[in-house]
Amino acid sequence: MKINQHDYNAIVRDLCQRDFHEYRKEINGKKFKDGWWQREIDYKLQRFYERLIAGERPKLVVQAPPQHGKSAITNDFISWVAGKNPDFRTIYTSFSERLGIRANLHLQRVYDGQVYKNIFPDTRLNERNSVTISGATLRNREVLEYEGHDGYFRNTTVRGSITGEGLDLGIIDDPLKGRESANSQTIRDKTWDWFTDDFFTRFSDEAGFLIILTRWHVDDPVGRMADLFDDLEIVTYPAIAEKDEAHRKVGEALFPEHKSLQFLLDRKKVMADTSWQSLYQQNPFIKGGELFLMMWWKYYRALPVMQWRGIYGDTAQKTKQQNDYTVLQCWGKSLMGQAYLIDQWRGKVESPELLIEARAFWNKHNADKSSPLRHMKIEDKVSGTGLIQTLSREGIPIIGIPRNTDKLMRANDVSPLVESGNVFLNENASYLSSLLAEASQFPNATHDDQIDPLMDALTDILQGDTINYEDIV
């Protein structure tokens, strides 16, 4: 049966309103380059919108390499959201005023286009381009207000003024300008202060947060947010696959329809490894002393039988952002004499909550009777001292660890134990990436709280049982 033009337009309009990826293909026409990555990220953004309108306050981070269409995806998403809900207030920020204006002008062209008007006829701008007529909706290079609705698009720069504005959708498109800005502690701190004191205070009660970026530094805004928000969803797309994935094999390009594998390999040849890893592979790291090489670690899926287990902890003295975490790790010694990291808890807590978490961590693993849980060992310092005294009175076999040597000396003693291939990590653990990053950057990482208990555990397990149980307090 032949479909007339009116019915065809209605079908296309309904499909584009419901499906973000179909909308992108329609709004971009022949210039749209399709690929599995485009389809997958479009689906994730549509899911983000569905959670947003459901009041779930979604927080989504998309990490992807440069020149892979991140800004185009972001602009398309803004216009799709505005079409579906023109009452939404969207604030878009980036490191550059030029990028914000470019996004603004692109959106104006989209909104004025007939294709968009056919799909979303209720979302429109002031066609007079006037900002001086009393009562007229704003349309300029900073603000686009939607006629007949409360929503708008507002573009500004990171660290720019948004006083008096409110938002239902906050979008960050690359918060740091480049390597020089990323390497500046002062700029990173000022950027973070703007996020916490300006940007995040503009959020409505059920607002969503979306950041699409290329990683520059472990201590960039995403690195800090990952430490703070348990509900932060982070999806990462390296330019070249480092392992077999659902849609590509190891060594294959992310978006070959746009950037070929040869193009990427050419970029890699002329870049320092640290820059390639951060910008293209989304794996920023601070070059460390190569004490714990990535190739040395071993991994497990199913835990073997343990001879015994022990808990090792490092307690932080302060809970501010720049201070380390408190970490509790449960390690086991297998029948083959190898070390297995079984579990980890990590958080920034004050002393009363620390006691609760430590007690709960002990009880959790003490309930497992598959092998003996011998002890809990905690560094004997300010917050750890109080913890040792309290849990000792409760009958938990807890040992205070004195520190007679610095971390670097201890790491030099322990690193051969990792190199020997006898240290196993859970390949599915949620903390695995942060632990590996911290180890590979040691002693220059932003944090080193996970390394302290790791070194204590490996000393016990792989250098022989050094515990004198008569010393247990």
N, C-alpha and C positions, 0 to 999 in steps of 0.2 A: 504494500500500500504506500502510495506517495504521500509524503508529509509536506504540507504547505509551509511557507516561510514563517507565518505567524506561529504555528505550532512548533516549528523547529526552534525559533527564538525562545519560546517558552521553555522548551526542554533544556536548551543550553543555559538559560538563566537559572533554572532550578538546580541543575547540576553544579554550576559554578558557585551558587550560594551555599550549597551543601558541602562541596569538596574543594578544599584550598588548592590542591594540586591541579585540578581541572580549571580552576579560576586562573591560576598562574599561566597555564598553557593558552587560555583564551585571551587574557589581557596582554600577553607578550607577543602573541602571534608567531610568525615564522622565525623570529629571532630567538625564541625560547629553545635552549639546549636541554634536552631531557636526559636523565640518567638515574641509576638506582639511588644515588646519594640525594638528588633533587627530590625524588619521590619519598624517600625515607624522612628527610628533614621536614618536608611539607606535611607529612603525616604527624610528626612530633609536634609541629606548631599548631596543627588543627586540634590535636589532643590537648595541648596547652590551653587553647581558647575554650574548649569544652569544660576544662577544669576551672577556668576563670569565671565563666558565666554560672558555674555550679557553686561558686563561692568558696573554692578550695584554696585560694591565695597561692597559686602555683609559682614556683621559682625555677626557671629553666636556664641553664647555661649551655650554649653550643660553642664548642671549641673546634675551629677549622682553620686550615692554612690560608694565607693571603691569595688574592686573585682567584678565588673559587666561587664568587658570586654571593658572598654573605650579605653585602649591602643591598643587592637586588632582592634577595629573599626577604630581608627585613622590610624594605619598602612595600613589597607586594603584600606582606602580612598586615602592615599598618592599614593599607587601603582596603583589604578584605575585612578586617575587623571593623573599620569605620562603616563599611557597607552593611554589615550584619547588625551593628549596634552603633548608630550615629550619636548616641548619648554618651559613649565612652570618651573619657578625657585621656589622651595619650601624650606623654612627654618623652621625646626622643633626644638622647644625648650622645655625643661622640667627642673625641679629643679635639676636633677641628671645627671651627665655625663654617668653613667652606663645605665640609661634608654635610653639616646640618642644613645649610641653604640648598645644597644640591638635592638632598632628600625632599625638602620642602617643594622646590620647583618641579621635581619629578612627580610628586603627588598631585600638584596642581594640574599638570598635563594629563595625568591619569583620570582625575576627577572630571576634567573638561571633555574627555574623549567620549565618543558615542558608545564604544564597547562597554565602558564602565557604566554609563547611564542606562544602557539596556539591562545590565545585570543588577545594579543597585540604583533604581530610579529615585529612591527616597533620600539618598545621601548626595548633597550638592553644595557647592560653594557660592558665595556672592559673585555673580558673573560681571558685576560692574568694576571689580578690582578696586573698590573704594574703601578707604579706612577713615574718611572724614565725615561722611554723612551720618547724622545722628541716628542711632538705632540700627545701623547696618552691621551685619556680621563682619568680623575681621577677616581680611585676606591679605597677608603680607609675607615677607620672608622669614618671619618668626612664628606667626600664628595663623592657622587655618581653622575657622569656625564653621560648623555645619549648619546650614540654614534650617530653622524650625526645630533645632535640637540643642541639647545642652553640651554636646561633645565637641571636642576640638583636637587638633594636632599642634603641638608646641615643640619646636626644636631649639636646643641650646647646646652649650658646650659643657663638658665635664669641668666642674668648678665654676660654671656660669651661674647667674642669678635666676632663681625660679621662685622667689619670695612671692607669696600670695596665690600661687598656683596649687591646684589639686590634681591628682591623677588616679585613674583606674587601671592604667597600663603603663608601666615604666619600662623603657627600652634603652639599653646601652649598646652602641655599635662601636666597638674598639675604644676602650677608655684611655689607653696610653698611646702617645704619639709614636714612640719608637724606642730603640735601644737606649739612647741617652736618657730619656725620661724614665724608662723602666729601671735603669741602674741607679737612679737618684733616690736615695732614701727620703730626702726632703719632698720630692715630688710625689712619691708613693704615699707618704704620710698625709700630704695635703689633699691628694685625691681621695684617700680613704676618709678623711675628715669631712670632705664635701659629700661623700656618699652617706655617711651617718648623720651629719648635722643638717644637711639641706635636702638631698634627693629623697632619702627614705622617710623623711618627715612629711613629704607631700602625698604619701600613699593614703587612699581611702581604706576603709576597714577590710574590704575584700579585694583589694588591688592585686594584680599579678606583676611579676618581675621577669623580664627576659633580657639576657645579655648574650650577644653573639660577638665573638672576638677571636683574635689570634693571640696566643699566649706569648708573653715576653719575659716573664719573671715569676719565680715561685711565690714571691710576696706581692703579686699584683692583686687587684680587688677580688678576683675569683679565688686566689689562694687564701685570702683572708676570710672570704665568705664561706668557703668550704669548711673552715675551722669553726664557724659560728652556727651555721644552719644545718640541722639534721635533715631537713626536708628539701634541701637544694638538690635538684636533679641536674647532673652534669653528663652531657653526651660529648664524646671526643672522636674526632675524625682525623687521623694522621694522613698526610698526603700520600704516603706509600705504606701499604699494609705491613705490619710487623708480625702478623700471625694470620692464619686462615680465619676469615670472617664469614658471615652469612652470605654476603654478596660478592666477595672477592677473595682471592688467594693471597698468601704472603708475597710481597714484592709488587703487587698490582697498584695502579694509581687510583686515587679517590674519585676523580671526575674526568676520565680520559676524553670525554666528549668536548671538554673545555681546556684541560691542561694534560698533555700527554705524559707518559712515563718518561720519555726521553727529555722533555722539557724539565721535569722535576729532577732528574738525575744530573742535568747540566747545572741547575741551581745548586745542587748538593756539592758538586765538585769545587765551586768557588766560595763556599761558605765554611766558616768555622763550625765544628761539630756542635758546639753549644748553641749557635744560632739556628742551625738546621733542626736540631732536636726541639727547640722551643717554638720557632715560627712555623715549621712545616709538619712536625710530628706532634706538636702540642704537648711536649714533654720538657718544660723548662727546668733547668737545674743549674745550680751553682757549682762550678768545677771544684771538686774536693781533692783530697790527698790520695785518691785511688786506693783507699784502705779496704773498701768492700766493693769489689767489682760485681756488676750485675750477673756476669756469666758464672759466678761461683755458687750462687744460691740454687738449691734444689727445691722441688715442689712435690706436694702430695695431694691426692684427692680423698683417699680413704686413710684414716689414721690407723697405724699398726698397733699391736699390743705394746704397752709401755711397762718398763720395769718399775718406774716411779715417776711422779710428777711433782712439780714445785711451782710456787707463785713468786714472781719477782716484781718489785715495784720501784718507781721513781716518783717522788712527790714534789710538786712545784711549791714555791714559797708565796707566789702571788698569782692572781687570776686575770690580770690585765692582758689585752690582746698581744702585746709584745713578749709576754712571759711564756715559759714552757708550760706544757700540760702535765697533769698527773697521769701516769701510765701504770697499769697492772697487766702483767702477762702471765699466762699459765704455760709452762714448758714441760715436756716429757722426755725421758730417756728410754729409747726403744730397746728391745731385746738384742738388737745388733749394736747397741751402744751409740746410736745417733741421736741428735737433738731435734725435737719437733716443737714448733710453736703451735700451741693448741688453740689459744684464745687470747684476746686482748681487749681491755677497756681503756678508754682515753677520754679525758675531760678536764675542764677548768672548774674547780670547785673549791669552796672554802672548807675549813677544818670539819665542821659538823657533817657536811654532806660527804666529805672524804671518808669519814668513819663509816657512814652508811654504805657507800659504794664498795669499800674494801671488805667489809663484813659480808656483803651480798656476793661479792666475787669469790670469796673463800667458801661460803656455803654452797654456791652453785657447783663448784668443782669438788668439794668434799662429798657432795651427794653422789658423785660418780665413784662406784666401788670397783671399777675395772682394774685399777692399780692404786697403790698407796699415794696419797697426797701428803708429802713429807713436811712441808714447811711453807711459810711466807717470809721472804727476805725483802726488807725495805731499807733504803738508804737512811742512815741515822743522822738526820738533819732536822731543821726547825719543825716542819709539819710532820715529818716522818717519826720524830721522837715521840710526839704525843700519841700518834697512831700505834706505835709499838707498845707503849705503856698500857693503853686502853685494851687493845686486843689480847695482850698477854694476860691481863686480869680475867679475860673471858675464856681463857684456856686454849687459845689458838697458838700453835707452835710458831712463833714469829721471831725473826732474827734481825737485829740491827746490823747494817753493813757500814763499817767505817770507810772513809775515803782517804787513803794514804798516798795515792798516785793520781795524776791528772788523767783526763779522758783520753788524750792522745796517746799517752803511754799504754793505757789499758787497751786501746784499740789496736795498737801495734802488736800486743800480745795475743789478741783474740782473732785478728783478721786471718792468720794462717788456719785457724779452725774452720772458718767459712770456706777458705780456698780448698780445703781438703775434701769438700763435697759431702760433709756430714751434717749440714744444717738444712732442715726442711721447713718450708713455709706452706701454708694452705693456699693453693692457687685460686680458690674462690673467696678468700677472706675480703671483707669490705675495706679493711685497713691496709691491704697489701701494697697498693700503689704509693701511699704516703710513707709507709715503712721503707720501701725500696728507694724512694726518692731521698729520704732522710739519710739512709745508709750510703748512697752513692755520692752525696754531697758532703758527707762528714769529712772534716770538722767545720765546714763553712756553711752548713745549712742554717736556715732561719730557726729551726728547732732541732734538738737532739735528744728529746725526752724518751723516744722509743729505743734509742741505742743503749742507754745506760742499763736498763734491766736485761736487754738482750745480751750485753757483754757479761753481766753477772751470771746469767743462766748458762751461757756457753762455757764459762770458766768452770762452773760446777759440773756440768754434764760431760764435757769433752776433755777436761784436764784432770778428771778424777773428782770424786766427792770430797770437797774441801770443807764440808760442814762439820764442825765439832758440836754434836748434839748436846753436850754438856753446857754449851754456851747459850743454848736457847733460853730466852728470858721467860 
